[in-house]
Amino acid sequence: MTKAEVRAFITALAQAWPDAATELQYRDAYTLLVAVVLSAQATDASVNKCTVGLFAAAPTPAAMVALGVEGVGRHIRSIGLWQGKARNVVALSEILLRDHGGEVPHDRAALEALPGVGRKTANVVLNVVFGESTMAVDTHIFRIGNRTGLAPGKTPREVEDALVARIPPELLRPAHHWLILHGRYLCKARTPECFRCPAAEWCKFPDKTLAPAARK
């Protein structure tokens, strides 16, 4: 896409998803961090079901450490990789208490040093909590970047860098949410619903799906 096409594409998503925000339920920076760690290879909906009880029992790092790995595990057994995630949540809570006064650091390196926290998770926290114009590339955004021609790349980091470079700066921070929702509900992995896509005019995907009534 040209720069003009990128702006038009992102603007169309903005108009389609004017109230876009993370669908993870959280109370503060700490609970968002935990929720994002739990969301790896799990849906936001499944994580939200778990965190209702988890955050009621342990809303702070100190309470999470007191709950312990087994206690955390009892709340999150329904999501994938729950054993490792329980260990990571307790371990990162211990580090927050020991090294950061129990607060989530506003620092990429410090975030990525926490157990279970990679670049994508750090980008979500920096974007949602600290207002930074980061781009957390999940499977949805990776797919959209490549499928539409918006930001082709072989790796999530390549797609991230391309999006950051191409999306107008004033649209970059909310674009993270617009793209995720677009990928989750319209530009789906198996059958993208191009027939109701607000940005189809600028999309370079050659095999756009037709409206259901027009299919043969």
GROMACS elastic network, one bead per residue, 0.5 to 0.9 nm:
[ bonds ]
;  ai    aj funct       b0    kb
    1     4     6  0.78673   500
    1     5     6  0.55674   500
    1     6     6  0.60128   500
    1   148     6  0.84430   500
    1   149     6  0.58926   500
    1   150     6  0.58416   500
    1   151     6  0.81383   500
    1   202     6  0.76509   500
    1   203     6  0.80410   500
    1   204     6  0.76644   500
    2     5     6  0.50530   500
    2     6     6  0.61859   500
    2     7     6  0.86685   500
    2   150     6  0.87849   500
    2   166     6  0.88845   500
    3     6     6  0.50612   500
    3     7     6  0.62550   500
    3     8     6  0.86286   500
    3   166     6  0.66620   500
    3   167     6  0.78976   500
    3   168     6  0.84940   500
    4     7     6  0.51967   500
    4     8     6  0.62162   500
    4     9     6  0.85891   500
    5     8     6  0.50086   500
    5     9     6  0.59473   500
    5    10     6  0.85317   500
    5   150     6  0.85930   500
    5   202     6  0.59622   500
    5   203     6  0.86096   500
    6     9     6  0.50589   500
    6    10     6  0.61305   500
    6    11     6  0.83912   500
    6   150     6  0.64212   500
    6   166     6  0.70567   500
    6   167     6  0.65080   500
    6   168     6  0.83103   500
    6   202     6  0.78213   500
    7    10     6  0.52950   500
    7    11     6  0.59247   500
    7    12     6  0.85005   500
    7   166     6  0.85266   500
    7   167     6  0.66366   500
    7   168     6  0.66619   500
    7   171     6  0.86450   500
    8    11     6  0.50608   500
    8    12     6  0.61036   500
    8    13     6  0.87366   500
    8   199     6  0.77337   500
    8   202     6  0.73784   500
    9    12     6  0.52628   500
    9    13     6  0.65602   500
    9    14     6  0.88387   500
    9   150     6  0.82949   500
    9   198     6  0.82521   500
    9   199     6  0.51799   500
    9   200     6  0.80725   500
    9   201     6  0.80974   500
    9   202     6  0.60183   500
    9   203     6  0.75723   500
   10    13     6  0.50969   500
   10    14     6  0.62043   500
   10    15     6  0.87512   500
   10   167     6  0.75960   500
   10   168     6  0.88819   500
   10   171     6  0.77490   500
   10   175     6  0.69463   500
   10   178     6  0.79740   500
   10   179     6  0.82901   500
   10   199     6  0.77687   500
   11    15     6  0.63125   500
   11    16     6  0.86443   500
   11   171     6  0.81946   500
   11   199     6  0.84886   500
   12    15     6  0.52176   500
   12    16     6  0.62752   500
   12    17     6  0.87177   500
   12   198     6  0.57911   500
   12   199     6  0.55235   500
   13    17     6  0.59845   500
   13    18     6  0.81495   500
   13   175     6  0.81337   500
   13   178     6  0.59224   500
   13   179     6  0.74192   500
   13   182     6  0.73951   500
   13   197     6  0.88453   500
   13   198     6  0.66611   500
   13   199     6  0.66863   500
   14    17     6  0.52490   500
   14    18     6  0.54743   500
   14    19     6  0.86081   500
   14    20     6  0.82766   500
   14   171     6  0.86808   500
   14   174     6  0.81811   500
   14   175     6  0.74655   500
   14   178     6  0.62850   500
   15    18     6  0.54637   500
   15   198     6  0.85080   500
   16    19     6  0.89343   500
   16   178     6  0.83127   500
   16   182     6  0.88242   500
   16   198     6  0.68299   500
   17    20     6  0.53064   500
   17   177     6  0.85520   500
   17   178     6  0.60881   500
   17   181     6  0.77686   500
   17   182     6  0.81857   500
   18   178     6  0.82560   500
   19   178     6  0.89628   500
   20    23     6  0.86819   500
   20   174     6  0.76465   500
   20   177     6  0.56476   500
   20   178     6  0.60099   500
   20   181     6  0.74148   500
   21    24     6  0.87913   500
   21   128     6  0.83863   500
   21   174     6  0.80220   500
   21   176     6  0.89053   500
   21   177     6  0.56186   500
   21   178     6  0.80252   500
   21   181     6  0.86686   500
   22    25     6  0.79115   500
   22    44     6  0.89015   500
   22   124     6  0.89307   500
   22   128     6  0.78850   500
   22   177     6  0.65641   500
   22   180     6  0.87706   500
   22   181     6  0.88526   500
   23    44     6  0.64126   500
   23    45     6  0.78457   500
   23    48     6  0.86001   500
   24    32     6  0.74917   500
   24    35     6  0.67684   500
   24    36     6  0.76696   500
   24    39     6  0.86034   500
   24    44     6  0.55517   500
   24    45     6  0.74842   500
   24    47     6  0.74368   500
   24    48     6  0.62295   500
   25    31     6  0.83499   500
   25    32     6  0.74156   500
   25    35     6  0.75935   500
   25    44     6  0.84503   500
   25    47     6  0.85245   500
   25    48     6  0.59265   500
   25    51     6  0.78243   500
   25    52     6  0.83734   500
   26    29     6  0.78970   500
   26    30     6  0.83180   500
   26    31     6  0.52390   500
   26    32     6  0.50473   500
   26    33     6  0.86996   500
   26    34     6  0.88440   500
   26    35     6  0.71994   500
   26    48     6  0.86975   500
   26    51     6  0.84036   500
   26    55     6  0.85371   500
   27    30     6  0.78783   500
   27    31     6  0.58812   500
   27    32     6  0.70097   500
   27    55     6  0.87564   500
   27    59     6  0.84081   500
   28    31     6  0.55119   500
   28    32     6  0.61576   500
   28    33     6  0.86118   500
   28   129     6  0.78680   500
   29    32     6  0.51872   500
   29    33     6  0.61291   500
   29    34     6  0.87533   500
   29   103     6  0.80981   500
   29   104     6  0.62906   500
   29   125     6  0.72172   500
   29   128     6  0.86491   500
   29   129     6  0.60041   500
   29   130     6  0.87266   500
   30    33     6  0.51000   500
   30    34     6  0.63287   500
   30    35     6  0.86115   500
   30    59     6  0.80694   500
   30    60     6  0.70489   500
   30    61     6  0.75568   500
   30    93     6  0.88417   500
   30   102     6  0.88328   500
   30   103     6  0.72374   500
   30   104     6  0.60022   500
   31    34     6  0.50891   500
   31    35     6  0.60282   500
   31    36     6  0.85742   500
   31    51     6  0.87051   500
   31    55     6  0.72602   500
   31    59     6  0.68440   500
   31    60     6  0.77087   500
   32    35     6  0.50005   500
   32    36     6  0.61090   500
   32    37     6  0.85733   500
   32   124     6  0.88221   500
   32   125     6  0.71176   500
   32   128     6  0.87355   500
   32   129     6  0.82993   500
   33    36     6  0.52946   500
   33    37     6  0.62852   500
   33    38     6  0.87153   500
   33   104     6  0.79765   500
   33   117     6  0.84981   500
   33   121     6  0.74709   500
   33   122     6  0.82549   500
   33   124     6  0.83882   500
   33   125     6  0.63863   500
   34    37     6  0.51225   500
   34    38     6  0.62212   500
   34    39     6  0.86470   500
   34    51     6  0.89198   500
   34    89     6  0.64389   500
   34    92     6  0.88936   500
   35    38     6  0.50805   500
   35    39     6  0.61422   500
   35    44     6  0.84960   500
   35    47     6  0.68262   500
   35    48     6  0.78694   500
   35    51     6  0.72261   500
   36    40     6  0.70223   500
   36    44     6  0.86239   500
   36    47     6  0.86934   500
   36   117     6  0.85849   500
   36   121     6  0.60812   500
   36   124     6  0.77314   500
   36   125     6  0.82738   500
   37    40     6  0.60505   500
   37    85     6  0.72241   500
   37    88     6  0.82393   500
   37    89     6  0.76063   500
   37   116     6  0.60754   500
   37   117     6  0.63935   500
   37   118     6  0.88320   500
   37   121     6  0.67425   500
   38    41     6  0.83128   500
   38    42     6  0.73794   500
   38    44     6  0.89642   500
   38    47     6  0.65574   500
   38    76     6  0.83880   500
   38    79     6  0.79872   500
   38    80     6  0.86963   500
   38    81     6  0.87774   500
   38    82     6  0.78906   500
   38    85     6  0.62379   500
   38    86     6  0.84845   500
   38    89     6  0.82831   500
   38   116     6  0.87326   500
   39    43     6  0.61643   500
   39    44     6  0.61559   500
   39    46     6  0.82696   500
   39    47     6  0.60663   500
   39    79     6  0.84264   500
   39    80     6  0.89092   500
   40    43     6  0.80164   500
   40    80     6  0.82301   500
   40    81     6  0.86109   500
   40    85     6  0.89666   500
   40   121     6  0.88850   500
   41    79     6  0.84919   500
   41    80     6  0.66445   500
   41    81     6  0.81174   500
   42    45     6  0.83854   500
   42    46     6  0.66996   500
   42    47     6  0.69693   500
   42    79     6  0.62926   500
   42    80     6  0.62753   500
   42    81     6  0.89465   500
   43    46     6  0.52894   500
   43    47     6  0.63656   500
   43    48     6  0.86800   500
   43    79     6  0.85276   500
   44    47     6  0.50793   500
   44    48     6  0.60823   500
   44    49     6  0.87402   500
   45    48     6  0.51435   500
   45    49     6  0.64786   500
   45    50     6  0.89765   500
   46    49     6  0.53050   500
   46    50     6  0.66982   500
   46    51     6  0.89689   500
   46    78     6  0.76526   500
   46    79     6  0.66798   500
   47    50     6  0.51771   500
   47    51     6  0.61584   500
   47    52     6  0.88302   500
   47    76     6  0.79028   500
   47    78     6  0.86840   500
   47    79     6  0.70381   500
   48    51     6  0.51868   500
   48    52     6  0.63883   500
   49    52     6  0.59027   500
   49    53     6  0.78917   500
   49    76     6  0.87864   500
   49    78     6  0.89752   500
   50    53     6  0.61351   500
   50    54     6  0.63676   500
   50    55     6  0.87365   500
   50    75     6  0.57803   500
   50    76     6  0.53820   500
   50    77     6  0.82751   500
   50    78     6  0.75517   500
   50    79     6  0.80818   500
   51    55     6  0.54912   500
   51    56     6  0.79211   500
   51    75     6  0.74318   500
   51    76     6  0.76814   500
   52    55     6  0.57513   500
   52    56     6  0.62998   500
   52    57     6  0.88490   500
   52    75     6  0.89264   500
   53    56     6  0.50934   500
   53    57     6  0.62479   500
   53    58     6  0.85260   500
   53    75     6  0.65512   500
   54    57     6  0.52344   500
   54    58     6  0.58946   500
   54    59     6  0.76237   500
   54    64     6  0.86692   500
   54    71     6  0.88995   500
   54    72     6  0.68940   500
   54    74     6  0.88407   500
   54    75     6  0.57431   500
   54    76     6  0.78396   500
   55    60     6  0.80415   500
   55    64     6  0.86831   500
   56    59     6  0.61549   500
   57    63     6  0.74712   500
   57    64     6  0.79446   500
   57    67     6  0.77886   500
   58    61     6  0.74384   500
   58    62     6  0.78850   500
   58    65     6  0.83867   500
   58    66     6  0.82517   500
   58    67     6  0.69309   500
   58    72     6  0.86849   500
   59    62     6  0.84936   500
   59    63     6  0.64989   500
   59    64     6  0.71117   500
   60    63     6  0.52092   500
   60    64     6  0.61478   500
   60    65     6  0.86987   500
   60    93     6  0.82165   500
   60   102     6  0.80026   500
   61    64     6  0.50055   500
   61    65     6  0.61914   500
   61    66     6  0.85754   500
   61    89     6  0.89338   500
   61    90     6  0.79308   500
   61    92     6  0.83020   500
   61    94     6  0.69709   500
   61    96     6  0.70388   500
   61    97     6  0.67357   500
   61   102     6  0.62603   500
   61   103     6  0.83867   500
   62    65     6  0.52235   500
   62    66     6  0.62268   500
   62    67     6  0.86286   500
   62    93     6  0.70861   500
   62    94     6  0.76388   500
   62    97     6  0.71216   500
   62   102     6  0.76264   500
   63    67     6  0.60949   500
   63    68     6  0.87164   500
   63    93     6  0.89698   500
   64    68     6  0.64142   500
   64    69     6  0.86226   500
   64    71     6  0.86378   500
   64    72     6  0.74930   500
   64    89     6  0.77768   500
   64    90     6  0.61680   500
   64    93     6  0.67400   500
   64    94     6  0.86545   500
   65    68     6  0.51564   500
   65    69     6  0.79266   500
   65    89     6  0.85641   500
   65    90     6  0.53995   500
   65    91     6  0.78674   500
   65    93     6  0.63694   500
   65    94     6  0.64475   500
   66    71     6  0.87174   500
   66    90     6  0.87878   500
   67    70     6  0.75894   500
   67    71     6  0.50953   500
   67    72     6  0.63770   500
   67    90     6  0.83864   500
   68    71     6  0.52348   500
   68    72     6  0.61401   500
   68    73     6  0.84633   500
   68    86     6  0.83523   500
   68    87     6  0.84144   500
   68    90     6  0.63999   500
   69    72     6  0.51731   500
   69    73     6  0.59697   500
   69    74     6  0.87077   500
   69    83     6  0.82106   500
   69    86     6  0.53906   500
   69    87     6  0.55398   500
   69    88     6  0.86810   500
   69    89     6  0.80775   500
   69    90     6  0.62121   500
   69    91     6  0.88845   500
   70    74     6  0.63291   500
   70    83     6  0.87649   500
   70    86     6  0.76176   500
   70    87     6  0.87249   500
   71    74     6  0.53219   500
   71    75     6  0.70553   500
   71    86     6  0.85278   500
   72    75     6  0.54759   500
   72    76     6  0.66190   500
   72    77     6  0.88309   500
   72    85     6  0.89320   500
   72    86     6  0.55948   500
   72    87     6  0.83749   500
   72    89     6  0.80751   500
   72    90     6  0.79121   500
   73    76     6  0.52320   500
   73    77     6  0.58509   500
   73    82     6  0.65737   500
   73    83     6  0.64136   500
   73    85     6  0.82275   500
   73    86     6  0.54270   500
   73    87     6  0.84387   500
   74    77     6  0.59303   500
   75    78     6  0.80076   500
   76    79     6  0.59307   500
   76    80     6  0.86701   500
   76    82     6  0.60096   500
   76    83     6  0.85550   500
   76    85     6  0.85612   500
   76    86     6  0.76799   500
   77    80     6  0.76760   500
   77    81     6  0.84877   500
   77    82     6  0.56400   500
   77    83     6  0.78026   500
   78    82     6  0.75663   500
   79    82     6  0.58312   500
   80    83     6  0.85422   500
   80    85     6  0.87473   500
   81    84     6  0.58117   500
   81    85     6  0.62841   500
   81    86     6  0.87594   500
   82    86     6  0.59455   500
   82    87     6  0.86172   500
   83    86     6  0.52504   500
   83    87     6  0.65135   500
   83    88     6  0.87916   500
   84    87     6  0.51735   500
   84    88     6  0.61898   500
   84    89     6  0.86666   500
   84   116     6  0.85877   500
   85    89     6  0.60402   500
   85    90     6  0.86098   500
   85   116     6  0.71937   500
   86    89     6  0.52464   500
   86    90     6  0.63722   500
   86    91     6  0.85663   500
   87    90     6  0.53977   500
   87    91     6  0.60523   500
   87    92     6  0.85886   500
   87   115     6  0.85636   500
   88    92     6  0.59101   500
   88    93     6  0.83280   500
   88   114     6  0.82415   500
   88   115     6  0.51508   500
   88   116     6  0.55419   500
   88   117     6  0.87059   500
   89    92     6  0.53528   500
   89    93     6  0.61358   500
   89    94     6  0.87045   500
   89   115     6  0.74830   500
   89   116     6  0.76163   500
   90    93     6  0.50968   500
   90    94     6  0.62942   500
   90    95     6  0.88321   500
   91    94     6  0.51115   500
   91    95     6  0.64111   500
   91    96     6  0.87411   500
   91   114     6  0.79716   500
   91   115     6  0.64921   500
   92    95     6  0.50446   500
   92    96     6  0.61522   500
   92    97     6  0.86566   500
   92   113     6  0.89760   500
   92   114     6  0.53544   500
   92   115     6  0.54864   500
   92   116     6  0.78681   500
   92   117     6  0.87350   500
   93    96     6  0.50657   500
   93    97     6  0.63087   500
   93    98     6  0.86075   500
   93   102     6  0.75995   500
   93   114     6  0.87867   500
   94    97     6  0.52038   500
   94    98     6  0.60889   500
   94    99     6  0.84746   500
   94   102     6  0.83908   500
   95    99     6  0.56256   500
   95   100     6  0.72784   500
   95   102     6  0.81456   500
   95   114     6  0.72997   500
   95   115     6  0.89247   500
   96    99     6  0.55023   500
   96   101     6  0.63247   500
   96   103     6  0.60857   500
   96   104     6  0.66979   500
   96   105     6  0.82126   500
   96   114     6  0.84293   500
   97   100     6  0.58504   500
   97   101     6  0.51154   500
   97   103     6  0.73990   500
   98   101     6  0.65356   500
   98   102     6  0.73517   500
   99   102     6  0.77518   500
  100   103     6  0.55420   500
  100   104     6  0.70500   500
  100   105     6  0.67172   500
  101   104     6  0.86104   500
  104   107     6  0.87776   500
  104   110     6  0.89806   500
  104   111     6  0.77436   500
  105   108     6  0.80719   500
  105   110     6  0.64938   500
  105   111     6  0.65170   500
  106   110     6  0.79073   500
  106   111     6  0.77289   500
  106   125     6  0.86543   500
  106   126     6  0.70083   500
  106   129     6  0.89222   500
  106   130     6  0.69472   500
  107   110     6  0.53831   500
  107   111     6  0.61523   500
  107   112     6  0.86809   500
  107   122     6  0.86792   500
  107   126     6  0.80455   500
  108   111     6  0.51007   500
  108   112     6  0.60964   500
  108   113     6  0.85364   500
  108   119     6  0.81033   500
  108   122     6  0.62549   500
  108   123     6  0.79022   500
  108   126     6  0.77064   500
  109   112     6  0.51893   500
  109   113     6  0.61566   500
  109   122     6  0.87482   500
  110   113     6  0.51362   500
  110   114     6  0.68902   500
  111   114     6  0.55333   500
  111   115     6  0.89257   500
  111   117     6  0.66338   500
  111   118     6  0.79740   500
  111   119     6  0.85916   500
  111   121     6  0.84738   500
  111   122     6  0.58649   500
  111   125     6  0.87732   500
  112   115     6  0.77869   500
  112   116     6  0.82357   500
  112   117     6  0.52013   500
  112   118     6  0.52633   500
  112   119     6  0.64044   500
  112   121     6  0.81423   500
  112   122     6  0.63021   500
  113   116     6  0.86962   500
  113   117     6  0.70767   500
  113   118     6  0.81584   500
  114   117     6  0.55171   500
  114   118     6  0.82765   500
  115   118     6  0.84582   500
  116   121     6  0.86096   500
  117   120     6  0.78449   500
  117   121     6  0.56389   500
  117   122     6  0.65283   500
  118   121     6  0.54628   500
  118   122     6  0.61920   500
  118   123     6  0.86172   500
  119   122     6  0.50914   500
  119   123     6  0.60498   500
  119   124     6  0.87045   500
  119   136     6  0.76272   500
  119   157     6  0.88908   500
  120   123     6  0.50690   500
  120   124     6  0.63514   500
  120   125     6  0.88576   500
  120   135     6  0.79844   500
  120   137     6  0.62203   500
  120   138     6  0.72208   500
  120   156     6  0.89685   500
  121   124     6  0.51664   500
  121   125     6  0.64295   500
  121   126     6  0.86478   500
  121   136     6  0.71955   500
  122   125     6  0.52460   500
  122   126     6  0.60651   500
  122   127     6  0.84663   500
  122   136     6  0.80494   500
  123   126     6  0.50805   500
  123   127     6  0.59332   500
  123   128     6  0.84537   500
  123   132     6  0.83728   500
  123   133     6  0.87472   500
  123   134     6  0.55744   500
  123   135     6  0.62533   500
  123   136     6  0.51086   500
  123   137     6  0.86312   500
  124   127     6  0.51400   500
  124   128     6  0.59195   500
  124   129     6  0.80469   500
  124   134     6  0.74895   500
  124   135     6  0.76089   500
  124   136     6  0.57829   500
  124   176     6  0.87569   500
  125   128     6  0.53564   500
  125   129     6  0.54552   500
  125   130     6  0.69424   500
  125   131     6  0.87414   500
  125   132     6  0.88883   500
  126   129     6  0.57609   500
  126   131     6  0.63171   500
  126   132     6  0.54883   500
  126   133     6  0.79944   500
  126   134     6  0.69267   500
  127   130     6  0.57961   500
  127   133     6  0.59340   500
  127   134     6  0.55567   500
  127   135     6  0.77159   500
  127   136     6  0.84133   500
  127   173     6  0.65773   500
  127   174     6  0.85590   500
  127   176     6  0.84688   500
  128   131     6  0.58102   500
  128   132     6  0.76261   500
  128   173     6  0.86688   500
  129   132     6  0.82283   500
  131   134     6  0.85864   500
  131   173     6  0.75338   500
  132   173     6  0.66404   500
  133   164     6  0.83654   500
  133   169     6  0.78011   500
  133   170     6  0.86589   500
  133   171     6  0.85706   500
  133   172     6  0.56453   500
  133   174     6  0.79144   500
  133   175     6  0.89883   500
  133   176     6  0.86572   500
  134   160     6  0.86488   500
  134   164     6  0.75380   500
  134   172     6  0.72495   500
  134   173     6  0.60410   500
  134   176     6  0.76246   500
  135   160     6  0.59847   500
  135   161     6  0.84089   500
  135   163     6  0.74425   500
  135   164     6  0.68660   500
  135   172     6  0.75140   500
  135   173     6  0.71847   500
  135   175     6  0.79447   500
  135   176     6  0.55565   500
  136   141     6  0.81338   500
  136   156     6  0.87941   500
  136   160     6  0.71262   500
  136   176     6  0.66870   500
  137   140     6  0.75774   500
  137   141     6  0.53455   500
  137   142     6  0.59089   500
  137   156     6  0.58557   500
  137   157     6  0.76368   500
  137   159     6  0.73367   500
  137   160     6  0.60503   500
  137   176     6  0.81249   500
  137   180     6  0.86803   500
  138   141     6  0.54379   500
  138   142     6  0.60590   500
  138   143     6  0.85544   500
  138   156     6  0.75446   500
  138   180     6  0.78047   500
  139   142     6  0.51036   500
  139   143     6  0.60824   500
  139   144     6  0.86470   500
  139   156     6  0.84501   500
  139   180     6  0.87660   500
  139   183     6  0.85613   500
  140   143     6  0.52122   500
  140   144     6  0.62491   500
  140   145     6  0.86152   500
  140   179     6  0.74940   500
  140   180     6  0.58110   500
  140   181     6  0.83302   500
  140   182     6  0.81059   500
  140   184     6  0.64597   500
  140   187     6  0.81107   500
  140   188     6  0.77664   500
  140   189     6  0.78310   500
  141   144     6  0.50489   500
  141   145     6  0.59549   500
  141   146     6  0.85847   500
  141   156     6  0.86631   500
  141   159     6  0.82622   500
  141   160     6  0.87782   500
  141   176     6  0.81385   500
  141   179     6  0.59678   500
  141   180     6  0.59295   500
  141   182     6  0.87184   500
  141   183     6  0.66353   500
  142   145     6  0.52466   500
  142   146     6  0.64479   500
  142   147     6  0.85521   500
  142   151     6  0.85347   500
  142   152     6  0.82984   500
  142   153     6  0.80202   500
  142   154     6  0.89851   500
  142   155     6  0.80297   500
  142   156     6  0.61243   500
  142   159     6  0.64017   500
  142   160     6  0.82380   500
  143   146     6  0.53959   500
  143   147     6  0.57969   500
  143   148     6  0.82662   500
  143   152     6  0.89482   500
  143   183     6  0.77083   500
  143   187     6  0.84597   500
  143   188     6  0.86454   500
  143   189     6  0.73939   500
  144   147     6  0.50987   500
  144   148     6  0.56756   500
  144   149     6  0.78254   500
  144   150     6  0.72195   500
  144   151     6  0.80262   500
  144   152     6  0.86582   500
  144   179     6  0.75892   500
  144   180     6  0.89614   500
  144   182     6  0.85637   500
  144   183     6  0.66458   500
  144   187     6  0.70756   500
  144   188     6  0.89124   500
  145   148     6  0.59642   500
  145   149     6  0.60045   500
  145   152     6  0.53010   500
  145   153     6  0.74485   500
  145   159     6  0.63645   500
  145   160     6  0.88045   500
  145   162     6  0.86748   500
  145   163     6  0.77901   500
  146   149     6  0.54298   500
  146   150     6  0.67424   500
  146   151     6  0.59982   500
  146   153     6  0.64506   500
  146   154     6  0.84727   500
  146   159     6  0.78852   500
  146   205     6  0.88785   500
  147   150     6  0.78016   500
  147   151     6  0.87571   500
  147   152     6  0.76885   500
  147   203     6  0.81735   500
  147   204     6  0.73430   500
  147   205     6  0.56327   500
  147   206     6  0.88975   500
  148   151     6  0.78364   500
  148   152     6  0.82170   500
  148   200     6  0.87731   500
  148   202     6  0.81331   500
  148   205     6  0.50654   500
  148   206     6  0.88250   500
  149   152     6  0.57831   500
  149   203     6  0.67314   500
  149   204     6  0.55580   500
  149   205     6  0.72390   500
  150   162     6  0.84008   500
  150   163     6  0.74802   500
  150   166     6  0.82804   500
  150   167     6  0.89992   500
  150   203     6  0.76606   500
  150   204     6  0.82320   500
  151   158     6  0.83091   500
  151   159     6  0.55737   500
  151   160     6  0.80016   500
  151   161     6  0.85213   500
  151   162     6  0.52862   500
  151   163     6  0.56725   500
  151   166     6  0.77569   500
  152   158     6  0.76901   500
  152   159     6  0.59552   500
  152   162     6  0.74212   500
  152   163     6  0.89427   500
  153   156     6  0.71477   500
  153   157     6  0.79610   500
  153   160     6  0.84777   500
  153   162     6  0.77251   500
  154   157     6  0.84009   500
  154   158     6  0.64428   500
  154   159     6  0.73971   500
  155   158     6  0.52053   500
  155   159     6  0.64318   500
  155   160     6  0.86175   500
  156   159     6  0.51307   500
  156   160     6  0.60127   500
  156   161     6  0.85951   500
  157   161     6  0.60581   500
  157   162     6  0.84725   500
  158   161     6  0.52307   500
  158   162     6  0.61508   500
  158   163     6  0.86139   500
  159   162     6  0.50976   500
  159   163     6  0.60990   500
  159   164     6  0.85783   500
  160   163     6  0.51986   500
  160   164     6  0.61569   500
  160   165     6  0.85616   500
  161   164     6  0.51693   500
  161   165     6  0.61316   500
  161   166     6  0.85986   500
  162   165     6  0.50949   500
  162   166     6  0.60126   500
  162   167     6  0.83753   500
  163   166     6  0.51495   500
  163   167     6  0.56508   500
  163   172     6  0.82283   500
  164   167     6  0.58537   500
  164   168     6  0.82131   500
  164   169     6  0.78811   500
  164   172     6  0.69290   500
  165   168     6  0.80164   500
  165   169     6  0.85182   500
  166   169     6  0.85015   500
  167   170     6  0.83632   500
  167   171     6  0.66889   500
  167   172     6  0.58468   500
  167   175     6  0.81542   500
  168   171     6  0.54632   500
  168   172     6  0.62102   500
  169   172     6  0.51632   500
  169   173     6  0.78879   500
  170   173     6  0.74287   500
  170   174     6  0.87415   500
  171   174     6  0.60354   500
  171   175     6  0.58696   500
  172   175     6  0.50216   500
  172   176     6  0.69241   500
  173   176     6  0.60210   500
  173   177     6  0.80496   500
  174   177     6  0.55084   500
  174   178     6  0.64908   500
  174   179     6  0.88210   500
  175   179     6  0.59547   500
  175   180     6  0.84471   500
  176   179     6  0.55062   500
  176   180     6  0.63734   500
  176   181     6  0.88861   500
  177   180     6  0.51859   500
  177   181     6  0.62317   500
  177   182     6  0.84465   500
  178   181     6  0.54631   500
  178   182     6  0.60625   500
  178   183     6  0.86383   500
  179   182     6  0.50076   500
  179   183     6  0.60890   500
  179   184     6  0.84844   500
  180   183     6  0.52037   500
  180   184     6  0.60544   500
  180   185     6  0.86282   500
  181   185     6  0.59831   500
  181   186     6  0.78550   500
  181   187     6  0.88929   500
  182   185     6  0.55277   500
  182   186     6  0.52895   500
  182   187     6  0.58427   500
  182   188     6  0.81567   500
  182   197     6  0.85746   500
  183   186     6  0.56919   500
  183   188     6  0.54759   500
  183   189     6  0.78234   500
  183   192     6  0.85067   500
  184   187     6  0.67449   500
  184   188     6  0.60180   500
  184   189     6  0.85376   500
  185   188     6  0.64123   500
  185   192     6  0.88046   500
  185   193     6  0.85118   500
  186   191     6  0.87283   500
  186   192     6  0.58959   500
  186   193     6  0.52171   500
  186   194     6  0.73403   500
  186   196     6  0.76996   500
  186   197     6  0.67273   500
  187   190     6  0.88047   500
  187   191     6  0.75434   500
  187   193     6  0.59931   500
  187   194     6  0.70839   500
  187   197     6  0.77440   500
  188   191     6  0.56762   500
  188   193     6  0.71086   500
  189   192     6  0.64729   500
  191   194     6  0.86164   500
  191   209     6  0.73838   500
  192   195     6  0.85273   500
  192   197     6  0.87462   500
  192   208     6  0.75586   500
  192   209     6  0.66712   500
  193   196     6  0.59297   500
  193   197     6  0.64940   500
  193   208     6  0.80427   500
  193   209     6  0.62570   500
  193   210     6  0.78869   500
  193   211     6  0.78974   500
  194   198     6  0.84235   500
  194   199     6  0.86730   500
  194   200     6  0.63305   500
  194   208     6  0.56441   500
  194   209     6  0.53483   500
  194   210     6  0.68808   500
  194   211     6  0.78632   500
  195   198     6  0.88015   500
  195   200     6  0.79308   500
  195   208     6  0.77095   500
  195   209     6  0.62540   500
  195   210     6  0.54243   500
  195   212     6  0.82442   500
  196   199     6  0.88904   500
  196   200     6  0.81287   500
  196   211     6  0.77354   500
  197   200     6  0.53614   500
  197   201     6  0.86492   500
  198   201     6  0.77680   500
  199   202     6  0.58963   500
  199   203     6  0.65142   500
  200   204     6  0.82243   500
  200   205     6  0.86842   500
  200   208     6  0.84630   500
  201   204     6  0.85156   500
  203   206     6  0.85422   500
  205   208     6  0.62599   500
  209   212     6  0.85189   500
  209   215     6  0.84958   500
  210   213     6  0.80989   500
  210   214     6  0.61840   500
  210   215     6  0.61363   500
  211   214     6  0.53498   500
  211   215     6  0.65904   500
  212   215     6  0.54499   500
  212   216     6  0.88385   500
  213   216     6  0.83463   500
